[in-house]
Structure formats: C-alpha cells, structure tokens
C-alpha cells in the first residue's frame, strides 16, 4: 500500500547516492513514493525505516547523535542548506542526492 496524504495525493522522488549508502541500499538510484507535502526529513525517516539501523545512523540530525558523519543532501541540484533544510517540501519528480563523507588517499 502506498503512503497517502489526507487528500490522497502522493509524490514520487528519485533518490541517488554513491559510496556507502549505495552499498547499504543495494543500488545507486531508487524511486520513493511519499504522501503529498512530505519533507526531506520525512524522506530520510522513510529510508531509515525501510533500510534499518545501518542507514538510520547516517540520517540522524547532528544534535541527536554524539558521533555523526555530516550528511549532504541536495534537491534538484540545490543544497538543502540554502532551501528550508530538512523541512524542504518535496514535489513529484524531484531528484534527491544524498551523500555521506568520502575519504580517500
């Protein structure tokens, strides 16, 4: 059963990622259907619920966890920091890029 808002509307967004999250999701791109007027926070909560604790730990707000990697989230190529943060409302067809830090040498 797909999630619905009170008015019955839903939005479907495309989530893309690389590295660790790609490995945890089992793919680099997935479609997620949410109730209309859902926010980035709602999306992250949905992904955490679907994929479990190994994903949820990366989506915690920095204030919620003592040790937390910085999460970079973009909606349609714009960092949510310049939008409404995790309260950015998602629209049908939005493309979401979610990245965790990548270190290398």
Helices and strands as residue ranges (DSSP letters): E 10-16, H 19-25, E 29-35, H 40-51, H 53-59, G 62-64, E 71-75, E 78-79, G 80-82, G 85-87, E 95-100
